[in-house]
Amino acid sequence: MMSLFTASLIIFALTLGAVFAYFAIKSRDLVKAAVFSAGQSAAFALAFFMLMAPDIVLAYVAVAIGIYTVVLLYVINKTERFEEAEE
């Protein structure tokens, strides 16, 4: 059985991931959006770790936090940093 502390930590991690996803979507600064996306990935990795899935955590951290964020920052560097405001 899962303890109350573990369940609470999983709920916290998933909520934090949802908050980071919201901030990533709403941010006009694309570098901040990439950082929020990495934060969301870290929160989900914590949830996977608490669900006792270490193999998924290792792959998820390497891809979602590492490679994905580096590629996003590289692409942002080659384009505009700030998203244009909608009129």
MOTAUR-V951974 format. One record per pair of residues at least 4 apart in sequence whose C-alpha atoms are under 6 Angstrom apart, sorted by the first residue. I is the first residue (numbers start at 0). J is the second residue. D is the distance in Angstrom with one decimal. If there is no record, write none. Layout:
BEGIN
I_J_D / I_J_D
END
This chain:
BEGIN
9_46_5.1 / 12_42_5.0 / 12_46_5.7 / 16_39_4.3 / 16_42_5.2 / 19_35_5.3 / 19_39_5.2 / 22_26_5.8 / 23_32_4.2 / 23_35_5.2 / 23_36_5.9 / 26_32_5.7 / 27_81_5.8 / 27_82_5.1 / 28_81_4.7 / 29_80_5.6 / 29_81_5.8 / 37_64_5.1 / 40_63_6.0 / 44_56_5.4 / 47_52_5.6 / 48_52_5.5 / 48_53_5.8 / 55_59_5.8 / 56_60_5.9 / 59_63_5.4 / 60_64_5.1 / 61_65_5.0 / 62_66_5.0 / 62_67_5.9 / 63_67_5.2 / 64_68_5.8 / 75_80_5.9
END
